[in-house]
Amino acid sequence: MDSGIAHIKISQGTIERWINPTGSTQWYLTRYEHVENVPVEFDGNPVLPIGDSDNGFPVLDFDRFVAVFVVDQVLYQLLFIDGTVTCLVVDTKVKSIAALVIDSEDSYQAYYFKTKRVVCTSFNLNQPEDYHTLVITRKPFTFIGKPYPVFHYDGIHIFCVCCDGNIYDISRNRELEWQNKNLVSTMQHNRKSTKFVPIENDEIFPYVRTNRKGRKIIHIFYRSIDGQMHELLKRQGKCWKHVNLALYCDNLQLITQAPIVCWVDSIHVIYTSPSLCEIYWSESKKKWTSTTISRNIVPDKLVSLQGNCFITEARGYSYFIQYSDNTWSLQKIEESESESEVISLSDMSIESIDFPKPPPAPAVYVPKTEIKVKTEGPLFIDLPHHPFPEEPSGDPIRIVIVSDTHNYAHRINMPEGDILIHAGDFTVKGTPPEVKLFKKWLKGLDYEHKVVIMGNHEKYCKPLLPNLLKNSCTFLCNDMVNIYNLNIYGSEWTPDWKTLPVSDILITHKPPKSHGDIIYTGESRGNRVLKKRVYETKPILHIFGHNHEGYGFTCNENTVFVNGANCRGGARSTARRPPIIIDIYPEFKEYYTGE
């Protein structure tokens, strides 16, 4: 039992080391409890070493290897040496780990993000507390999500998504020189490259494989803002190529930490739809094909181990899934004196695996609020007012209110109106491609005036928003604009609430306390200082969003409070509520009241 595959789990301070010796189907478990320095709040899988091999995941020496993980921006390393385990603190202010690389027999290098830079720390098993740190990228980047490492013929590459929406390639060549490239910009300047479709979130899945001719190929898989899966492909000495994989399978959805299973003549990508499926490329047939691995397993999490195998966690159990001889096989990971049974997934029925029954769904708490919500058609609010001194001479100004559209504004059936007001969170990650998608939607709307403010999801690209939204709307960031004799003030995400000026219509992204501030737990999560300031300035309308469950309106004696959050559920939900409509006569604005 010297070498093989290892799987590490940490939960409530207890370390589980599962090992599968080379050439065996048996798994062996060792538990380590009360290990010094192991944080009890960490619950997950540490990062295991990778090596410069075709599949990137080497067979480990069970008696001497290292794993690393991050908790509360602190980087820890686990040393497994001769049956004992030690936990040491390596660094602080660490955002996320890129890779743990085997540099030599007892030497390791950890690549991670720290204070907007990529850092490499080297350490040796013989001197575990002697660290050497090197800052790789001198220029600061605001990275979002997780970095992804691969090995290529010219060295190590770390792919990551920056806050500007572009994919960056941070690479080290054989001469140990580091450089970083904007991959999207490189494709745009290459006439042979196809059009890059923007990423929906911060997840990309790169991998490198070797074909029959011995040439290495880089694949980057990602989910685009149109909900489809795409591939960026770069062959050795060739240009980047783009492929829309949605043309080959329906309802394609990558799951978190999706493994990519590779061979010389094929590449397999695992996803859920909602059962466990794959889409694979055959080098001999030169085409993509979609197939179902198992209809009975809906994984909670996938952990990649080697080129032809991975571990999935489903319904409280871990399963080892392996591909060989054109067949997927499954093995339940558990302690046993006898040989573990291997079940062919292609022949498996629901009775073949002893799944525990899922726990009953918890009761859903529905808060009792006074907010009136109407789901069919636009919600129309008739503003209360004192009697006008005379009959209005013309039609009222119609205001259409939306907020928290999160990349799916095109799903909303927009009514006619004069002024469109968007109260922020029109993106998910605040990347320029998302903003450009929103701008395209704005330009297709027939409103005389379009007023937009930022939300918390746009905070990363705040300096870029005025230029990105130019010629599509009136973007307000702590600014006032007069439209139809209505003074409209729009704030940034977190301004000094005490300095908000007097206005007829106030637009903030955050809600005030006790007005449209209900969250999914039924709690009231509004801002008290903002509420106090609104009560002082007494606008006719206070428009906001942010708390999706607070959709609707409330009133006090002076102001109507409108939560226009169109999103149902989380930011990535595709369900949308209808917009809210308000008619107002600007010439009689002093007669309006909240009562």
PADO-276916 format. One record per residue (C-alpha): x, y, z. Coordinates in Angstrom, 1 decimal, m for minus. Each point is the difference from the previous one (the first is absolute). Example, Ala and Ser with C-alpha at 12.3 -4.5 7.8 and 13.67 -1.06 7.14 Angstrom:
REM PADO-276916
> east	north	up
> 12.3	m4.5	7.8;
> 1.4	3.4	m0.7;
//
This chain:
REM PADO-276916
> east	north	up
> 0.0	0.0	0.0;
> 2.8	2.5	m1.0;
> m1.8	2.0	m2.7;
> m3.3	0.6	m1.8;
> m2.9	2.4	0.1;
> m0.8	2.0	3.1;
> m3.2	1.9	1.0;
> 0.1	2.4	3.0;
> m3.1	1.3	1.8;
> m0.1	2.4	3.0;
> m3.1	0.5	2.1;
> m0.2	1.7	3.5;
> 3.7	m0.4	0.5;
> 0.2	m3.7	m0.9;
> 2.1	m1.1	m2.9;
> m1.0	m3.0	m2.1;
> 2.7	m1.5	m2.3;
> m1.4	m2.4	m2.5;
> 2.6	m1.9	m2.0;
> m0.3	m2.4	m3.0;
> 3.2	m1.9	m0.7;
> 1.1	m0.4	m3.6;
> m1.5	m3.1	m1.6;
> m2.6	m0.5	2.8;
> m3.7	0.6	0.3;
> 0.2	0.3	3.8;
> m0.2	3.4	1.8;
> 1.6	0.5	3.4;
> m1.1	2.7	2.5;
> 2.2	1.7	2.7;
> m1.6	2.6	2.3;
> 2.1	2.6	1.7;
> m1.7	1.9	2.9;
> 1.1	2.9	2.1;
> 2.8	1.0	m2.4;
> 1.5	3.3	1.2;
> m0.7	3.1	m2.1;
> m2.8	m1.7	m2.1;
> m2.9	2.6	0.0;
> m3.3	m1.6	1.0;
> m1.9	2.3	m2.4;
> 1.5	m1.5	m3.1;
> m2.2	m2.6	m1.7;
> 1.2	m1.3	m3.3;
> 2.9	m1.5	m2.1;
> 3.5	1.4	0.2;
> 1.9	0.5	m3.2;
> 2.3	m2.9	m0.9;
> 3.2	0.2	m2.0;
> 0.0	m0.1	m3.8;
> 2.9	m0.9	m2.2;
> 1.3	0.6	m3.5;
> m1.8	m2.9	m1.6;
> m2.6	m0.5	m2.7;
> m2.9	m0.2	2.4;
> 1.6	2.4	2.5;
> m0.8	m2.2	3.1;
> 3.0	m2.2	1.1;
> m0.2	m3.2	2.1;
> 1.0	1.1	3.5;
> 2.4	m1.6	2.5;
> m2.3	m0.7	3.0;
> 2.9	0.4	2.5;
> 1.1	3.4	m1.2;
> m2.3	2.6	m1.6;
> m1.5	3.4	0.6;
> m3.4	1.6	m0.3;
> m1.0	3.7	0.4;
> m3.2	1.9	0.7;
> m1.2	3.5	0.8;
> m2.3	1.1	2.9;
> m0.7	3.7	0.8;
> 2.8	1.1	m2.4;
> 2.5	m2.2	1.9;
> 2.0	m2.6	m2.1;
> 0.6	m3.3	1.9;
> 2.0	m3.0	m1.1;
> m0.5	m3.6	1.2;
> 3.1	m2.1	0.2;
> m0.6	m3.8	m0.3;
> 3.3	m1.5	1.1;
> 0.5	m3.7	1.1;
> m3.6	m0.4	1.3;
> m0.2	3.3	1.8;
> m1.6	3.3	m1.0;
> 1.1	3.6	0.8;
> m1.9	3.2	m0.8;
> 2.1	3.2	m0.4;
> m0.9	3.6	m0.9;
> 1.7	1.0	m3.3;
> m1.3	3.5	m0.8;
> m2.8	2.5	0.7;
> m2.2	2.3	m2.1;
> m0.4	m2.8	m2.5;
> m3.0	0.2	m2.2;
> 0.1	m3.4	m1.7;
> 2.3	m2.8	m1.1;
> 1.0	m0.5	m3.6;
> 2.1	m3.2	0.3;
> 2.3	m2.1	2.1;
> 2.8	m1.3	m2.3;
> 2.6	m2.7	0.5;
> 3.3	1.7	m0.8;
> 2.2	m3.0	0.9;
> m0.2	m3.0	2.2;
> m0.4	1.9	3.3;
> m0.5	3.5	m1.3;
> m3.4	1.7	m0.6;
> m1.1	3.3	m1.3;
> m3.4	1.6	0.9;
> m1.4	2.6	m2.4;
> m2.8	2.2	1.4;
> m1.6	3.5	m0.2;
> 1.0	2.5	2.7;
> m0.8	3.7	0.0;
> m0.9	0.1	m3.7;
> 3.2	m1.8	m1.0;
> 1.1	m3.6	m0.8;
> 2.5	m1.3	2.5;
> 2.2	m3.1	0.0;
> 1.2	m1.5	3.3;
> 2.5	m2.9	0.0;
> 0.5	m2.4	2.9;
> 1.8	m3.3	0.6;
> m1.2	m3.0	1.9;
> 3.4	m0.3	1.7;
> m0.3	3.7	1.2;
> m3.8	0.6	0.1;
> 0.2	3.3	1.8;
> 2.6	1.5	m2.3;
> m2.0	1.9	m2.7;
> 1.1	2.0	m3.0;
> m2.6	2.4	m1.5;
> 0.1	1.6	m3.5;
> m2.5	2.6	m1.3;
> m0.7	m1.1	m3.6;
> m2.2	2.8	m1.3;
> 1.3	3.5	0.8;
> m3.1	1.7	m1.4;
> m3.0	m0.2	2.3;
> m3.1	m1.8	m1.3;
> m3.5	m0.3	1.5;
> m0.6	m3.7	m0.6;
> m3.4	m1.5	0.6;
> m0.7	m3.7	0.6;
> 2.5	m2.8	0.0;
> 3.3	m0.2	m2.0;
> 0.5	m3.1	m2.1;
> 3.5	m1.5	m0.7;
> 1.1	m2.2	m3.0;
> 3.3	m1.2	m1.4;
> 0.9	0.5	m3.6;
> 3.0	m0.7	m2.1;
> 1.5	3.4	0.8;
> m0.6	0.0	3.8;
> m2.7	0.5	2.6;
> m3.1	2.2	m0.8;
> m2.4	1.4	2.5;
> m3.3	1.2	m1.6;
> m2.3	2.3	2.0;
> m2.8	2.5	m0.6;
> 0.6	3.6	0.9;
> m2.6	2.6	1.1;
> 0.2	1.5	m3.5;
> m1.6	m3.2	m1.4;
> 3.1	m1.2	m1.8;
> 1.8	m3.3	0.4;
> 3.7	0.5	1.0;
> 2.8	m2.6	m0.7;
> 2.7	0.3	2.7;
> 2.7	m2.3	m1.3;
> 3.6	m1.1	0.9;
> 2.1	m1.3	m2.9;
> 2.9	m2.5	0.2;
> 2.4	2.9	0.7;
> m2.0	0.7	3.2;
> m1.1	3.4	m1.2;
> m3.6	1.1	0.9;
> m2.3	2.0	m2.3;
> m3.7	0.7	m0.2;
> m2.2	0.5	m3.1;
> m3.5	1.1	m0.5;
> m1.4	m3.0	m1.9;
> m3.1	1.7	m1.3;
> 2.1	3.0	m1.3;
> 2.4	m2.5	m1.7;
> m3.0	m1.7	m1.8;
> m1.4	3.4	m1.1;
> 3.3	0.9	m1.7;
> 0.3	m3.3	m1.8;
> m2.0	0.0	m3.2;
> m0.2	m3.8	0.0;
> m1.8	m0.1	3.4;
> m3.7	m0.3	0.3;
> m2.1	2.3	2.1;
> 0.3	m0.3	3.8;
> m3.4	m0.4	1.8;
> 0.0	1.6	3.5;
> 0.1	m2.1	3.1;
> m3.1	m0.3	2.2;
> 1.9	m0.3	3.3;
> 3.6	m0.4	1.3;
> 0.3	m3.7	m0.8;
> 2.2	m1.3	m2.8;
> 1.3	m3.6	m0.4;
> 3.4	m0.2	m1.8;
> 1.7	m3.3	m0.8;
> 3.0	m1.2	m2.1;
> 0.3	m3.3	m1.8;
> 2.5	m1.7	m2.4;
> m1.3	m1.3	m3.3;
> 1.3	m3.0	m2.0;
> 2.7	2.1	m1.6;
> 1.4	1.0	3.3;
> m1.2	3.6	m0.2;
> m1.7	1.7	3.0;
> m3.3	1.7	m0.3;
> m1.6	2.5	2.4;
> m3.7	m0.1	0.5;
> m2.0	2.7	2.0;
> m3.6	m0.8	0.7;
> m2.4	2.6	1.4;
> m3.7	1.0	0.2;
> m0.9	3.1	m1.9;
> m2.5	2.8	0.9;
> m2.5	m1.6	m2.5;
> m0.1	m3.1	2.2;
> 1.9	m2.2	m2.4;
> 3.3	m1.8	0.3;
> 3.0	1.0	m2.1;
> 3.5	m1.2	m0.6;
> 3.2	1.9	m0.7;
> 2.6	m2.2	m1.7;
> 3.7	0.6	m0.7;
> 2.1	m2.5	m1.8;
> 3.8	0.1	0.2;
> 1.2	2.8	m2.4;
> m3.6	0.8	m1.0;
> m2.5	2.8	0.7;
> m2.8	m0.1	2.6;
> m3.2	m1.5	m1.3;
> m3.5	0.3	1.3;
> m2.7	m2.7	0.1;
> m3.6	0.2	1.2;
> m0.6	m3.3	1.7;
> m3.8	0.7	0.4;
> m0.3	m1.0	m3.6;
> 0.7	m3.6	1.0;
> m2.1	m0.5	3.1;
> m3.0	1.4	1.8;
> m0.2	1.7	3.4;
> 3.7	m0.1	0.4;
> 1.1	1.2	3.4;
> 3.5	m0.3	1.6;
> m0.1	m0.8	3.6;
> 2.4	1.5	2.7;
> 3.5	m1.5	m0.2;
> m0.9	m1.9	m3.1;
> 2.7	m2.5	m0.9;
> 1.3	m0.4	m3.5;
> 0.9	m3.6	m0.9;
> 2.6	m0.3	m2.8;
> 1.6	m2.6	m2.2;
> 2.3	0.1	m3.0;
> m2.9	m0.5	m2.4;
> m2.9	1.6	1.9;
> m1.0	2.6	2.6;
> m2.9	m0.3	2.4;
> m1.8	2.8	1.8;
> m2.3	m0.9	2.9;
> m3.1	2.1	0.7;
> m3.5	m0.4	1.5;
> m3.3	0.5	m1.9;
> m1.2	m0.9	2.7;
> 1.4	m3.5	0.1;
> 3.7	m0.8	m0.4;
> 0.9	0.4	m3.7;
> 3.0	0.5	m2.2;
> 0.8	1.6	m3.4;
> 3.1	m1.5	m1.6;
> 2.2	0.7	m3.0;
> 1.2	m2.9	m2.1;
> 3.3	0.7	m1.8;
> m0.7	m2.8	m2.5;
> m3.5	1.1	m0.8;
> 0.8	3.7	0.3;
> m3.3	0.9	1.7;
> m1.7	0.7	3.4;
> m2.5	m2.4	1.4;
> m2.3	0.3	3.1;
> m0.9	m3.0	2.1;
> m1.4	m0.8	3.5;
> 2.4	m1.6	2.5;
> m2.7	m0.7	2.7;
> m3.5	1.1	0.5;
> 0.0	m1.0	3.6;
> 2.8	2.2	1.3;
> m0.4	3.7	0.4;
> 3.3	1.1	1.5;
> 0.4	2.6	2.7;
> 3.7	0.4	m0.8;
> 2.6	m1.4	m2.3;
> 3.7	m0.4	0.8;
> 2.4	m0.8	m2.9;
> 2.8	m2.5	0.8;
> 1.7	m1.4	m3.1;
> m0.6	0.2	m3.8;
> m2.5	m2.8	m0.1;
> m1.7	0.2	3.5;
> m1.6	2.3	2.4;
> m1.9	0.0	3.3;
> m3.6	1.2	0.4;
> m1.9	0.7	3.3;
> m3.7	m0.8	m0.1;
> m2.6	m0.4	2.7;
> 2.7	m0.2	2.8;
> 2.2	m2.6	m1.7;
> 3.2	0.2	m2.2;
> 0.2	m2.0	m3.2;
> 3.1	m0.7	m2.1;
> m0.9	0.1	m3.7;
> 2.5	m1.2	m2.6;
> 0.0	m0.4	m3.8;
> 1.8	m2.9	m1.7;
> m0.6	m2.2	m3.1;
> m2.8	2.5	m1.1;
> m2.0	m0.7	3.1;
> m0.7	2.1	3.1;
> 0.2	m1.9	3.4;
> m1.0	1.1	3.5;
> 1.4	m1.0	3.4;
> m1.4	1.1	3.4;
> 2.8	1.3	2.2;
> m0.3	m1.7	3.4;
> 2.0	m2.0	2.5;
> m0.2	m3.7	m0.6;
> 1.9	m3.2	0.7;
> m0.9	m1.5	m3.4;
> 0.6	1.2	m3.5;
> m2.2	2.9	m1.0;
> m2.7	m0.8	m2.5;
> 0.3	1.7	m3.4;
> m3.3	0.8	m1.7;
> m0.3	0.8	m3.7;
> m1.9	3.2	m0.4;
> m1.2	m0.9	m3.5;
> m1.9	m3.0	1.6;
> m0.9	1.6	3.3;
> m3.6	0.5	1.1;
> m1.2	2.0	3.0;
> 0.0	m3.1	2.2;
> 3.6	m0.8	m0.7;
> 1.3	2.6	2.4;
> m1.1	0.3	3.6;
> m0.7	3.7	0.2;
> m1.3	1.4	3.3;
> m3.4	1.6	m0.2;
> 0.3	3.8	m0.3;
> m1.1	1.9	3.0;
> m3.4	1.7	m0.1;
> 0.0	3.5	m1.4;
> 0.0	2.7	2.7;
> m3.1	2.1	0.5;
> 0.1	3.2	m2.0;
> m0.6	3.1	2.1;
> m2.2	2.5	m1.8;
> 0.3	3.4	1.7;
> m3.1	2.1	0.6;
> 0.6	3.4	m1.5;
> m2.2	2.9	m1.1;
> 1.8	0.2	m3.4;
> m2.5	m0.5	m2.8;
> 1.3	m2.3	m2.8;
> m1.6	m0.6	m3.3;
> 1.5	m2.6	m2.2;
> m2.2	0.1	m3.1;
> 0.7	3.0	m2.2;
> 1.7	3.2	1.2;
> m0.7	1.3	3.5;
> m1.8	3.4	m0.3;
> 0.3	2.4	3.0;
> m2.5	2.9	0.1;
> 1.8	2.7	1.9;
> m2.0	1.6	2.8;
> m0.4	3.7	m0.1;
> m2.0	3.0	1.3;
> m2.6	1.4	m2.4;
> 1.5	1.8	m2.9;
> m1.0	3.6	m0.4;
> m1.1	m0.6	m3.6;
> m0.4	m2.7	m2.5;
> 3.3	m1.2	m1.5;
> 0.5	1.3	m3.5;
> 1.7	m3.0	m1.5;
> 1.0	m3.6	0.6;
> 2.0	m0.9	3.1;
> 3.7	m1.0	m0.3;
> 0.3	m3.8	0.3;
> 3.0	m1.4	1.9;
> 1.0	m3.6	m0.5;
> 2.1	m1.5	2.9;
> 2.3	m3.0	m0.2;
> 2.9	m1.2	2.2;
> 2.2	m3.0	0.6;
> m0.4	m1.5	m3.5;
> 3.4	m1.8	0.2;
> 0.7	m0.6	m3.7;
> m3.6	m1.1	m0.7;
> m1.7	3.3	m0.7;
> m0.9	m1.3	m3.4;
> m2.4	m2.5	1.7;
> m2.2	2.9	1.3;
> m3.0	1.1	m2.1;
> 0.5	3.8	0.1;
> m3.0	2.3	m0.2;
> m0.2	3.4	m1.7;
> 1.0	3.0	2.0;
> 1.9	3.3	0.0;
> 2.7	m0.5	2.6;
> 1.8	m3.3	0.7;
> 1.7	m0.3	3.4;
> 2.4	m2.9	0.8;
> 1.1	m0.1	3.6;
> 3.2	m2.0	m0.5;
> 1.3	m3.6	m0.1;
> m0.4	m0.5	m3.7;
> 2.9	m2.4	0.0;
> 1.2	m3.0	2.1;
> 3.7	0.6	0.1;
> 0.3	3.5	m1.2;
> 2.1	m0.8	m3.0;
> 0.1	2.1	m3.2;
> m1.5	m2.7	m2.2;
> m3.0	m0.1	2.4;
> m0.3	3.8	m0.1;
> 0.2	0.0	m3.8;
> m2.8	m2.6	m0.1;
> m2.1	2.3	2.3;
> 0.8	3.0	m2.3;
> m1.2	m1.9	m3.0;
> m3.3	m0.7	1.8;
> m0.3	3.7	1.0;
> 0.5	1.2	m3.6;
> m2.9	m2.3	m1.2;
> m2.5	1.7	2.4;
> m2.2	2.9	m1.2;
> 0.0	2.4	2.9;
> 0.7	3.7	m0.1;
> 2.2	m0.1	3.0;
> 1.8	m3.0	1.6;
> 1.5	0.6	3.5;
> 2.4	m2.7	1.4;
> 2.0	m0.3	3.3;
> 2.5	m2.6	1.1;
> m0.5	m2.8	2.5;
> 2.3	m2.1	2.1;
> 0.6	m2.4	m2.9;
> 1.5	2.9	m2.0;
> 2.4	1.2	2.6;
> 3.0	m1.7	m1.7;
> m0.5	2.0	m3.2;
> m1.2	3.3	1.5;
> 2.6	2.2	m1.7;
> m0.8	m1.6	m3.4;
> m3.8	0.4	0.1;
> m0.3	3.6	m1.3;
> 1.9	m0.9	m3.2;
> m1.5	m3.5	m0.3;
> m3.6	1.4	0.2;
> 0.7	3.1	m2.1;
> m2.7	0.9	m2.5;
> m2.4	m2.5	1.4;
> m1.4	1.6	3.2;
> 0.5	2.7	2.7;
> 2.3	m1.7	2.5;
> m0.2	1.6	3.4;
> 2.7	m0.5	2.7;
> m0.7	2.5	2.8;
> m1.5	2.3	m2.7;
> m3.2	1.9	m0.6;
> m1.9	0.4	m3.3;
> m3.2	1.9	m0.8;
> m2.4	m1.8	m2.3;
> m3.5	1.4	m0.7;
> 0.5	2.4	2.9;
> 0.7	m2.9	2.4;
> 3.2	0.1	1.9;
> 1.4	m3.6	0.0;
> 3.0	m0.9	2.1;
> 1.9	m3.3	m0.4;
> 2.5	m1.2	2.5;
> 2.9	m2.4	m0.1;
> 0.0	m3.4	1.8;
> 1.1	1.3	3.4;
> 0.0	3.8	0.2;
> 0.0	2.2	3.1;
> m3.7	m0.4	0.7;
> m0.1	3.2	2.2;
> 0.9	2.2	m3.0;
> m2.8	m1.1	m2.4;
> m1.5	3.2	m1.4;
> m3.7	1.0	m0.2;
> m1.5	m1.4	m3.2;
> m3.4	m1.0	m1.5;
> 1.1	m3.5	m0.8;
> 2.9	m1.7	1.9;
> 1.6	m3.1	m1.5;
> 2.3	m2.2	2.2;
> 0.8	m3.7	m0.3;
> m0.3	m0.8	3.7;
> m3.4	0.2	1.6;
> m0.8	2.0	3.2;
> m0.8	m1.7	3.2;
> m3.6	m1.4	0.2;
> m0.9	0.8	m3.7;
> 0.4	m2.8	m2.6;
> 3.0	m1.4	1.9;
> m1.2	m3.6	0.6;
> 2.6	m2.7	m0.8;
> m0.6	m3.7	m0.6;
> 0.0	m0.8	3.7;
> m2.7	2.4	0.7;
> 2.3	2.4	1.8;
> 0.0	3.8	m0.5;
> 3.4	1.0	m1.4;
> m0.3	3.7	m0.9;
> 2.3	3.0	0.7;
> m1.1	2.1	3.1;
> 2.1	3.1	m1.0;
> m1.5	m0.1	m3.5;
> m3.5	m0.2	1.5;
> 0.6	3.0	2.3;
> 1.3	2.1	m2.9;
> m3.0	m0.9	m2.3;
> m2.4	1.0	2.8;
> 1.9	3.3	0.2;
> 0.2	0.8	m3.8;
> m3.6	m1.3	m0.7;
> 0.3	m1.0	m3.7;
> m3.2	m0.9	m1.9;
> 1.6	m3.3	m1.0;
> 2.8	m2.1	1.5;
> 1.0	m2.7	m2.5;
> 2.4	m2.8	0.9;
> 0.6	m3.8	m0.3;
> 2.7	m2.3	1.4;
> m2.2	m2.1	2.3;
> m1.8	m2.1	m2.6;
> m2.8	m1.2	2.3;
> m1.0	3.6	0.8;
> m1.5	0.6	m3.4;
> m3.0	2.3	0.1;
> m0.8	3.3	1.8;
> m0.6	1.5	3.4;
> m0.9	3.6	1.1;
> 0.4	2.5	2.8;
> m1.7	3.4	0.2;
> 2.3	1.6	m2.6;
> 1.6	m2.6	m2.2;
> m0.8	m3.2	m2.0;
> 2.8	m2.5	0.4;
> 0.4	m2.3	m3.1;
> 2.1	m3.2	0.0;
> 0.3	m0.9	m3.7;
> 2.1	m3.1	0.3;
> m1.0	m2.2	m3.0;
> 2.2	m3.0	1.0;
> m1.7	m2.9	1.7;
> 2.4	m1.8	2.2;
> 3.8	0.3	m0.3;
> 1.9	2.2	m2.4;
> 0.5	m3.0	m2.5;
> m3.7	m0.8	0.0;
> m1.6	0.4	m3.4;
> m3.6	0.7	1.3;
> m1.0	3.6	m0.2;
> m2.8	2.1	1.4;
> m1.9	2.6	m2.0;
> 1.0	3.7	0.1;
> m1.8	2.6	2.1;
> m1.9	2.9	m1.6;
> m0.7	3.4	1.5;
> m1.8	3.0	m1.6;
> 0.8	3.5	1.3;
> m0.9	3.6	m1.0;
> 3.2	2.1	0.5;
> m1.9	3.3	0.0;
> m1.9	m1.1	3.1;
> 3.0	m1.8	1.8;
> m0.5	2.0	3.2;
> m3.4	m1.5	0.4;
> 1.2	m3.6	0.2;
> 0.1	m1.7	3.4;
> 0.8	m3.5	1.3;
> m3.2	m0.4	1.9;
//
